[in-house]
Amino acid sequence: MSRACELTGKAVMTGNNVSHANNKTRRRFLPNLVNVTLMSEALNQNVRLRISANALRSVEHRGGLDAFLLKAGVSDLSQRARLLKKQIAKKTQEQASA
């Protein structure tokens, strides 16, 4: 399982530890990933995702998982999130036409 957010694509970054003597050693900055269960109103089901805490705040700000995925660009999403986005778009289009 990679250390990347399934919604925003936020992943591991690299940098330096810098000591008082200005010695530099490489280090990794890991994203704050949490396992969450989000409700999709369009699909009427729960979805388990491993997302960053920042992405969780963004989902809540946009009004839920469905709104976040419909507005998100496809290039940032994981394969699983792309599938969810496609299913949600199809379901909302069916509801709008009915």
C-alpha positions in Angstrom: 0.0 0.0 0.0 1.6 3.3 -1.1 1.8 6.3 1.2 -0.3 8.5 -0.9 -3.8 10.0 -0.4 -6.4 8.4 -2.6 -8.3 11.6 -3.2 -5.7 14.4 -3.5 -2.6 12.5 -4.5 -0.6 14.0 -1.7 2.4 11.6 -1.3 5.8 11.4 0.5 8.1 14.4 0.1 11.9 14.4 0.7 14.1 17.0 2.3 17.0 17.4 4.7 17.5 17.2 8.4 19.7 20.2 9.2 21.7 20.0 12.4 23.0 22.9 14.5 26.4 22.3 12.8 24.6 22.6 9.4 25.1 18.9 8.6 22.5 17.8 6.1 21.1 14.2 6.0 18.2 13.1 3.8 14.8 12.5 5.4 11.2 11.8 4.4 8.1 13.9 5.1 5.2 11.5 5.3 1.6 12.6 4.7 -0.9 12.3 7.6 -3.0 9.4 6.3 -6.1 8.2 8.1 -8.5 5.4 7.3 -12.0 6.8 7.0 -15.5 5.6 6.0 -17.3 8.2 4.0 -21.0 8.1 2.9 -21.8 8.5 -0.8 -25.4 9.9 -1.0 -25.7 9.2 -4.7 -24.7 5.6 -4.4 -26.3 5.2 -1.0 -23.3 3.2 0.4 -20.3 3.7 2.6 -16.8 3.9 1.1 -13.6 3.1 2.9 -10.7 5.3 1.9 -7.1 6.0 3.1 -6.9 9.8 2.8 -4.9 12.6 4.3 -6.3 14.7 7.1 -6.1 17.7 4.8 -8.3 15.9 2.2 -10.8 15.0 4.9 -11.2 18.7 5.7 -11.6 19.5 2.0 -14.3 16.8 1.6 -16.2 18.3 4.5 -15.7 21.8 3.2 -17.1 20.9 -0.3 -20.2 19.3 1.2 -19.4 15.6 1.2 -17.7 12.9 -0.9 -20.0 13.2 -3.9 -19.4 17.0 -4.3 -15.6 16.6 -3.8 -15.3 13.8 -6.4 -17.5 15.6 -9.0 -15.3 18.7 -8.7 -11.9 17.0 -8.5 -9.7 16.5 -11.5 -9.2 13.0 -12.7 -5.4 13.2 -12.8 -5.1 13.7 -9.0 -7.4 10.8 -8.0 -6.4 7.2 -7.4 -7.8 4.4 -9.7 -10.4 3.5 -7.0 -11.5 7.2 -6.6 -11.8 7.5 -10.4 -14.1 4.6 -10.5 -16.2 6.1 -7.7 -16.3 9.4 -9.5 -17.6 7.7 -12.7 -20.3 5.8 -10.8 -21.4 8.9 -8.9 -21.6 11.0 -12.2 -23.6 8.2 -13.9 -26.0 7.9 -10.9 -26.6 11.7 -10.6 -27.2 12.0 -14.4 -29.7 9.2 -14.2 -31.5 10.9 -11.3 -31.5 14.2 -13.1 -33.0 12.7 -16.3 -35.7 10.7 -14.4 
